[in-house]
Amino acid sequence: MLQEIMELMELLDTHKADGSVVAEWLAGVGLEAVEVTRVEGKDGATDFIKAEIRGLDPSGPTLGIIGRLGGVGAFPRKLGLVSDADGAIVALASAAKLAKMRKQGDLLKGHIIVATHICTCSPIIPHEPTPFMGSPVDIHTMNRYEVDQRMEAILSVDTTKGNRIVNRPGFAITPTVKEGYILRVSNDLLDIMEAVTNEMPVVVPISQQDITPYGNGLYHLNSILQPSTATAAPVVGVATTASIPVPGCATGANQPFWLERAARFCVEVAKAFTLRQCRFYDPNEFQLLVELYGPMKHFQTLGKKEA
């Protein structure tokens, strides 16, 4: 999938990139079911993109692939593609590959919905140990346009290089998060990750506060699991990682070979999930958790602040 990754990096490496440019590129690879919605925020505007790849079975399972980011650029303070763009690149490359497969007659059994947003003028915000990329719109708005309730499971792809938690280059996955619970890591996803990378899998050590909504005053590793606050579907983060902390606003920091692996992982999960051969969690185990300890949905809210 290196071709799709490289084409997208070139396409997005300018402050003139927007949703219409991306939609035109997707149409060129055979994907015409693309929605572009421009949303104005307090710090500017961004273009939300949603693409659907329909499968053979109308009642087949639906997987969501969300490219989570603040922005692909920080113009005029930064020129060119920033590290934070990884999520958008991987998600859109996955959509392009699946569209090419469909055009060639290699149809999945189920359906894929890919969502992300394109903003080249995002703000830079303070964060430890490195600055974050902000967004013209808030997390609630992102979730509204990117989290589709038809998604029965979600891969949330996000740059996760601005920390000292994961110090291995490439990509890592998180444990499954569902309705306020941090569940055990999916063995099916670990199997796919091993096959794609030919290496032992890497797992992001997330905390309870990482799965709560932004805006509650708590420290968050990043926004990779924010989609889990807006759905009952199981969510797994696909984190692009580095051996040292890299600011989200750093330019020249996107690694095409690492991104290719992450995108290939998303496509392989799409194949397996739509064949019902990949489970994000064990439904019986989750039900027992709820019966023993009660629902944890309050962690999907702002808590007492929201009351």
CORFEN-V348812 format. One record per residue. RES is the residue in one letter. PHI is phi in whole degrees, -180 to 180 (NA if undefined). OMEGA is omega as a letter, one per 30 degrees, with the letter a starting at -180 (* if undefined). BURIAL is 1 if it has 16 or more other C-alpha atoms within 10 Angstrom, else 0. Layout:
# CORFEN-V348812
RES	PHI	OMEGA	BURIAL
RES	PHI	OMEGA	BURIAL
This chain:
# CORFEN-V348812
M	NA	a	1
L	-63	a	1
Q	-61	a	0
E	-62	l	1
I	-62	a	1
M	-66	l	1
E	-63	l	0
L	-69	l	1
M	-61	l	1
E	-69	a	0
L	-64	a	1
L	-93	a	1
D	-85	l	1
T	-161	l	1
H	-73	l	1
K	-86	l	0
A	-67	l	1
D	-154	a	1
G	-64	a	1
S	-67	l	1
V	-65	l	0
V	-68	l	1
A	-62	l	1
E	-66	l	0
W	-65	l	1
L	-64	l	1
A	-63	a	0
G	-67	l	0
V	-100	l	1
G	104	a	1
L	-112	a	1
E	-104	a	1
A	-83	a	0
V	-125	l	1
E	-107	l	0
V	-123	a	1
T	-127	l	0
R	-86	a	1
V	-125	l	1
E	-88	l	0
G	-127	a	0
K	-70	a	0
D	-114	l	0
G	125	a	0
A	-134	l	1
T	-142	l	1
D	-107	l	1
F	-83	a	1
I	-121	l	1
K	-131	a	1
A	-125	l	1
E	-119	l	1
I	-118	a	1
R	-80	a	1
G	-104	a	1
L	-70	a	0
D	-96	a	0
P	-57	a	0
S	-98	a	0
G	-68	a	1
P	-67	a	1
T	-117	l	1
L	-104	l	1
G	-103	l	1
I	-121	a	1
I	-109	l	1
G	-90	a	1
R	-98	a	1
L	-167	l	1
G	-83	l	1
G	-170	l	1
V	-86	l	1
G	-155	l	1
A	-131	l	1
F	-63	g	1
P	-94	a	0
R	-69	l	0
K	-130	l	1
L	-103	l	1
G	99	a	1
L	-68	l	1
V	-105	a	1
S	-56	a	1
D	-64	a	1
A	-74	a	1
D	-51	a	1
G	-60	l	1
A	-65	a	1
I	-62	a	1
V	-66	a	1
A	-63	a	1
L	-70	l	1
A	-64	l	1
S	-63	l	1
A	-61	a	1
A	-64	l	1
K	-64	l	1
L	-65	l	1
A	-66	l	1
K	-63	l	1
M	-60	a	1
R	-63	a	1
K	-63	a	0
Q	-87	l	0
G	93	l	0
D	-92	a	0
L	-88	l	1
L	-75	l	1
K	-74	a	1
G	-112	a	1
H	-125	l	1
I	-126	l	1
I	-118	l	1
V	-110	a	1
A	-139	l	1
T	-163	l	1
H	-145	a	1
I	-121	l	1
C	-141	a	1
T	-100	a	1
C	-127	a	1
S	-75	l	1
P	-76	l	1
I	-107	a	1
I	-122	a	0
P	-66	l	0
H	-165	l	1
E	-103	g	0
P	-89	l	0
T	-135	l	1
P	-63	l	1
F	-101	l	1
M	-89	l	1
G	-86	l	1
S	-146	l	1
P	-65	a	1
V	-119	a	1
D	-85	a	0
I	-63	l	1
H	-59	l	1
T	-68	l	0
M	-58	a	1
N	-62	a	1
R	-64	a	0
Y	-94	a	1
E	-106	a	1
V	-90	a	1
D	-100	a	1
Q	-68	l	0
R	-78	l	0
M	-69	a	1
E	-90	l	1
A	-157	a	1
I	-134	l	1
L	-100	l	1
S	-108	a	1
V	-97	a	1
D	-150	l	1
T	-61	a	1
T	-134	a	1
K	-107	a	1
G	-92	a	1
N	-154	l	1
R	-113	a	1
I	-90	l	1
V	-114	a	1
N	-122	l	0
R	-134	a	0
P	-71	l	0
G	129	l	1
F	-145	l	1
A	-137	l	1
I	-118	l	1
T	-99	l	1
P	-60	l	1
T	-72	l	1
V	-117	a	1
K	-147	l	1
E	50	l	1
G	88	l	1
Y	-101	l	1
I	-94	a	1
L	-95	l	1
R	-69	a	0
V	-68	a	1
S	-68	l	1
N	-65	l	0
D	-63	l	1
L	-70	l	1
L	-63	l	1
D	-61	a	0
I	-66	a	1
M	-63	l	1
E	-63	a	0
A	-66	a	0
V	-70	a	1
T	-93	a	1
N	60	a	0
E	-139	l	0
M	-64	a	0
P	-71	l	1
V	-119	a	1
V	-119	l	1
V	-79	l	1
P	-81	a	0
I	-89	l	1
S	-116	a	0
Q	-60	a	0
Q	-70	l	0
D	-68	a	1
I	-102	l	1
T	-92	a	1
P	-67	l	1
Y	-59	l	1
G	103	a	0
N	-96	l	0
G	88	a	0
L	-89	l	0
Y	-70	l	0
H	-124	l	1
L	-54	l	1
N	-173	a	1
S	-95	a	1
I	-58	a	1
L	-107	l	1
Q	-62	l	1
P	-58	a	1
S	-67	l	1
T	-81	a	1
A	-122	a	1
T	-156	l	1
A	-91	a	1
A	-72	l	1
P	-68	a	1
V	-124	l	1
V	-125	l	1
G	-83	l	1
V	-114	a	1
A	-102	l	1
T	-80	a	1
T	-128	a	1
A	-144	a	1
S	-83	l	0
I	-135	l	0
P	-64	l	1
V	-121	l	1
P	-61	l	1
G	-63	a	1
C	-91	a	1
A	-71	l	1
T	-98	a	1
G	70	a	0
A	-109	l	1
N	-82	a	1
Q	-106	a	1
P	-60	a	1
F	-71	l	0
W	-69	l	1
L	-65	l	1
E	-61	l	1
R	-63	a	1
A	-63	l	1
A	-67	l	1
R	-64	l	1
F	-61	a	1
C	-60	l	1
V	-67	l	1
E	-67	l	1
V	-64	l	1
A	-59	l	1
K	-61	a	1
A	-70	a	1
F	-65	a	1
T	-73	l	1
L	-91	a	0
R	61	l	0
Q	-112	a	0
C	-143	l	1
R	-106	l	1
F	-79	a	1
Y	-158	l	1
D	-97	a	0
P	-59	a	0
N	-67	l	0
E	-66	l	0
F	-65	l	0
Q	-62	l	0
L	-66	l	0
L	-56	a	0
V	-65	l	0
E	-64	a	0
L	-79	a	0
Y	-123	l	0
G	85	l	0
P	-70	l	0
M	-119	a	0
K	-64	l	0
H	-64	l	0
F	-76	l	1
Q	-89	a	1
T	-115	l	1
L	-81	l	1
G	74	a	0
K	-66	l	0
K	-63	a	0
E	-79	a	0
A	-70	*	0
